[in-house]
Amino acid sequence: MHTLTQDMARFVAGIQLDNLPPEVIEKARTCLVNAYGMALGGRDTPYASVARTAALAMDGEVPRGATLLGDGRRTSIGGACLANSALFHGRCQEDTCGAAHFGTIIIPLLTAMLETRRYALANLIPAMVAGYEAGGLLEQAYCGITTPGGFRSSAIYGTLAAAAAAAKLMELSEAQIAAALSNAASFAGGVLQSFTDGTDEWRYQVGMAGRNGLAAAELAKAGSISAPHALEGRKGFISSFTGKEADASHLAAKLGKDWSMLQVTYKPYPVCAFNQTPVTAALALREEIGDTPIQAVRVRMNPFETGYAGLDAVGPFRSISGTLMSVPFCVATTLVRGVPNMRHMTTYDDAQVNDLEQRVALISDATVPTLSAIIEVQTSDGQQHVRHQKMTPASYAFDRAAVSSLVRRIGREENVPQTAYELVERFAERLPGGSIDDVIASFATIEQRMAA
């Protein structure tokens, strides 16, 4: 009888470009454009600078190492994971798979590995798919338990995703891939408290997930003896994080059939994934209400979302880590200022926004589906304006052209040279041909400003 890590390893080992559905391959290309594009547009966020400093202090500069994107210096692959993932996560407009942001983990990791070790580019998309599927399988099954329990999906499932992706790119054997997944199950961890406190640890969790996933794969390659029941065992990953007994055969049966990659969504606004719909609804209401003063606002959302750390927070705020999570702040900002941008999200002393924010009530309503919202606005003329914003993952599953348009628009806002996006788009389009040097060159266009 096979263990779950063995079944997952067999699936990962068997992934090839020629046996992947075309729509899965296209979604991987779209994820690359979104990840690199949002990282370019996040060049003025401070998190990469902090992570670079830490990475260089730990690992130092490494000749012919992995490039710190936007900076130009080189360090270890693990150091690049920490620093570059913080850049990819800077705008909070990364891709989303369930409640996990695998693109901020897998893509910086694989980029650094390709640059330093020159693995075949034909393995990039299979490695990406391996990561999204390994992490997404467990995230989809258990995030409804782990998230209310205080664990962050990106951190705990992302470590497994990174291990699968790294192991696939390294072309490890099936047994070694199983060991890498087992190792990752022991290295996974990450809590949600930073969202509640409005602090920045979550910015760096994704880089640590990538770094730990790489270590899991390298240990497996070196010959680590790893628990075969690391996932479904009595004291394994699933039991420890969920308190539930795993149905390993049911999970394994989903591999290659229920593609997590096809569930990936994208974010039009620089706010939490759960705030995309409230912002969309608030934009529509803003047009309807016009200049009429607002007396009160009620936002109804599914309890899974209202219970997420930080969504019910009310200012005063001192960082964007607080504002982008807060439903009251995001809705108030949108109603007052329109489409939220990074300037709005980092303006903490806007008197009009702060006044309205205090009058925005977040209400748990089990009749509202996830990813949807109902906003009720009471205006000074006695009118009540109601917006039922019904959304599904398909509402945010943009195609590559739409993602390209989105990242380029952000690039114009942030004065990123459009040639940077041309290089990224050419890289994604040419796969499995082309060169990772196009990606490195795209980030070289912002090096001077980032380094400063």
N, C-alpha and C positions, 0 to 999 in steps of 0.2 A: 504494500500500500504506500503510495507516494505522500509525502508531506506537502504542505502548501508552498513552501519555498522551492521545492523540487518542481512542482507543477508550474509555478511562475517562471522558474529558470528555464524550463523546457520551452515555454512560450517565448520568452525573451531571446533565447538562443536561435529560435526559428524565424524571427522577424527578418525579412529581407525587403529591399525596395520592390522587387518583382512580385511579392506576394501580399503587399499592402493594398487595401482599397484605394483607388485614386483620390477619393474625398479625404481620406486620412492623410495622404501625402500633401494634398493641397492645404489642409488645415495646419500641418507642420510648417509649411512655407509661410503661411499667414502669421503664425506665432513668432517666427523669426523676425518678420518685418515689424510686428508690434513691439517685440522685446527690444530690439536694437533701436527702433525709432523712438520709443518712450525713454530709453536711456539717453539718447542724444538730446531729447527735449528736457531731460532732468539735470542738465549740466550745472545749473545754478543751485541745486539743492545741496545742503551741507553734509549729507550722510556719507557720501563716497569719500570725502576728504577725511572725515573721522576714521572711517574704516581703512583707508589707505595708510594713515599714520600708524594705526594698530598693526596692520599687516606687515608693514616695513619694520616696525619695532620687533615683531616676532620672527619674521623670516628673512628680513634684509633684502637688498637688491640682488638679483640673480641674473648674471649675464646670460643672454639667450633664454631667459625665463618668459613667463606670461606677462603680457602688457597690462598695466593698470590703465584701463580705457579712459581716454580723456586726459591722461596725465603723461603717459609716455614712458615712465620708468617701468622696470620689470622686476618681478618677484616670483616666488614659487606659485605653482598652480593653486594650492590651497589658499595662499595669500590673495591671489587674484580673485578667487571665489568670494572671499569675504568682502573685498573692496568693490568689485564690479557688481556683485549682487545688490549692494547698497545703492549703487547708481541706477540699476535697473528698477529698483523698488522706490526710487526717490519721489516720483510724481504720484505714486499709488494708482497708476493707470496700466498696471501689468495685466496679463491674461489671468483668468480665473477658471478653475476646474472644481466645481462644487464650492468649497470655502478655501481652497488651496491655490497658491500662486506658483505653480510649478515652473513657469517660464523664467522667473527671477532666480531660480535655483539651477535648473538643468542647462539653460542656454549659456550663462556665464561659465559654468563648469566645462561644458563641451567646447566652448570657444577657446578657453585657455589650454585645454588638452590638445586640440587640433593645432593651435599655434606652436606649441612647444614640441610636440611629438610627431606632428605631421602624419596623423592617422589619415586613412583614406576618407575623402569627403563623401564617398558613397555610403559610409556608415553613419553619417550625421543624422539623417532623418530616421533611420531605424533606431539609433540610440535615443533620439528624442522620444519617439513613440514608445520605446521600452520604458522610459522613465515616467511618462504621463500615464501609461497603462498600469504599471506596477503601483504607483502612488495613488492613482485614481480609483483603482479597484477597491482598495481598503478605505480610502476617503469617502467614497460613495456609500459604502456599507456601514461605516461607523461614525461619521462626523456628527450625526444627530445625537450621539452619546458623548463623544469626546469634547465637542465644542461647549455644551452646557457644563461639562466637567472641568472646564478651564484650560484645556489643551488647545494649542493653535494648530490647525490642520497643516499649514505650510511647513511648520517645523517638524511635526511628528511623521506625517506621511511624506514630506519632502525629502527626508533623509533616505527613505527607501527608494523614492523616485530617483534620487541622485546616484545611489548605488547601482541601480539597474541600468541607468544611462551610461555611467562610467564603465561598468562591466561590459556592456554591449559594444561601446566604442573600442575598448581594449581587446575585443574578440576573445573574452575568456570562455573556458569550457562551460558546459552546462553545470557541472559540479561546482566549479568556481563561482558561477553566477549565483547558485543557491547559497553558497557560503557568504558571498557579498551581501545578499539580502538578509541572511541571518545576522551578520555583523551589524548591519544597519538597524535592525530591530533592537539591538542592544544600545545603539548610539543615539537613538531618536529621543527628542524631548523639546519642550517649549511651551510656556504658559502665556495666558492672555492678559495678565495684569497690567502690562504697559499700556494697553488701550484704555483701561480704566483710569490710569494715572496720567495719561496724555504724554508718555515718555517714548523714547526711541528704540528700545531694545528690539522691537519687532522688525525694525529696518535691518538689523544685523542677524536675526534668526535665520533668514534665508541663506545668507552666505555661510553660516555655520552648518546648515543642513547640507549644502553642497560640499563643504570641506570634509564633513564627517562621512558623507556618502563616498567621496573619493577614497578616504582612508579605509572604508569598509571593502571597497573593491581591491585596493592595493594589498590589503591583508589577505584577502582571498587568493589573489594571484601568488602571494608569497607562501601560501600553504597553510593558512589558519585553519584550525579545527573548530568548526562553528556548529551551533545547536541546530539539528535538523527540524526540530519543532519550535523554532524561535518565534513563529507567528501564532500558531494555534495551540501551543503547549499550555499546560495548567498554569505556569508562571510566565507565559510568553507575552508577546506584544499585545495581542488582541485582548486577552484576559486582563492584563495589567492596566491597559488604558480604558477598557470598557466595562470590566466586571462581568462580561458575558462569555459564554462558551462559543467558540468559532465553529461555523459550518464550512469547513475547508473545501469540501467537494462542491458545494454550491458556489463558492467564490471562484474556484478554479474553472468551473463550467462557463463563467462569463467571459473569460479571456478570449480575445479574438472575435467576440460576438457583440458585446455591449461596449463599444469603443469609447473610452474616456476622452480621447482626443477630440471626438466629435461633440463633446459636451462643453468644450472650452468657449468662454465668452470674453468680451473685451469691454473696456470702460471708456465711455465718451467724456467723462468728467473726472477731475482729480480729487475724487472722494472715495470712501469705502464702497465696495461692491454693493453692499446693502443699501447705500444711499443713492445709487444711480436712479432708481425708480422714483423715490420721493423728489429728487431734483427735477426729473422729467415732468412729474405732475405739477410741481411748483412753477415751472416755466410756463406751462399752459395756463395755470391760474393767474399768473402775473399779467398775461396778455388780456385775460378776461376781466380782471379787477381794475386794471389801469391805475389811476392815481388815487383811488378811493382809499382812505386810511383803513388799516387792518386793526381789529380789536383783539381777535383771538384766532388761534390755529390749532386744529386737532389732526394728528397724523396717526392713522390706524395701520398697523402692520402685523404680520404673523409673529406669534410669540417666540419662535426660533430666532428671528431677527432682532426683535426688541430686547431679547435676553442677551444678545451678544455684547461683549465687553465694550463699553464706551459709547454705545449708540444712544443711551438716554442722558448722556452728560450735558450739563448746562454750564456755561462759562461763569466767571472769566477764564479764558484760555491763555496759555503762554506758548503754545507750539501748535504747528499744523497736525501733529500726531493726535492732538485733541480735537481740533476743528473738523478734520475730515471724517472722523468717526461719529461725531455728534449729529443726530437727526435734527434737533432743534436749530443748531447753528447752520447746517447745510440748507435747510428749508428757509430759514430767515434770510440768509445771504442771497439765496436765489430769488426770493420774493422782492427783496429790496434792490439788489444789484444786477439781477439777470444771470446769464450763464456764468457759473463759478469758474474762476481761473486761479492760478497760484497766488496772484496778488490779493484777491479776495480772501483766500483761505489763510493767508498769513497776516491779514489785517485784524488785529485783536482788539482795537480800540474804536471800531466803527460804531458810533453811538446809536444810529438807527438800527443796525443789525442786532446789537446787543440788547436794545430795548425790546425788539420784536421777539428775539430768541427766548426771552423770559416768559413770553405768552404763547409759546408753542408746546403743546402737550403731546407726548408720545403715548399711544394707547395700544396695548396688546389685544389683538382680535383674531381668534382662531379661524374665523370665517374668511379671512383675507389670505389668499395663497402666498407662498413664499415668492419673492421677487416682485410682488405687487404692493400697492399702497392705496389707501383712500385718504385724501386730504380735504378737510372741511375748514373753510375760512369764513369767519364772521367779520363783516365790514361795518364801518361806522354808520352807514345808511340803513342798517338793520337787515341787510341781505345776507344770505348764506350761500356761499359758492362751494360746490362739491366736485371733486375730481376723482373718479375711479380709474386708477392707472393699472390696468391688467397687463402684466408682462410675464414672459416665460424666458428660459435660456435662449430660445431662438431669437428673441428680440434683440439680444446683444451678441449674437453669433455672426458678426460682420464678415463679409468676404474680404479677400486680399485688397481689392481696389478701395473698399471703404476704409480699411485699416490704413492703407497708404495715404489716403486723403486726410484721415485723422492725425496721423503722426506728422505729416507735412504742415498741417495747419498749426499744430503746436510748435513746430520748428520755426515757423514764421513769427509766432508770438515771442519765441525765445532767441531769435536771431541766429538760428543754426543754419549754416550754409546748405542750400538745397542739394549741392553735390554730395553731401553726406548721405542723404536718403537715396540718391541715385545709386551709390555704391552698395548700400544695404539691399535695395530692391534687385539689383543685378545679381548679387550673391544668392539671394533666395531663388530667383528665377533660374539660374544656371545649374543649380544642384541637380545631379551629383557632380557636375563639372564645376569650373571656376576655381577660386582660391579664397581661403580664409583671410588672405592679405587684404581683400576688399573691405572686410569688416574692420580690420585694424586701421586701414587707411581712412575709413569713414569717421572713426573716433579721433584720428589725428587732426581733423579739421577743427576740433574744439579743445585741443590740448592746452593752448596758451592760456585761455580763460579759466579752464579747470585747474591747472597747476597754480595759477595765481590765487 
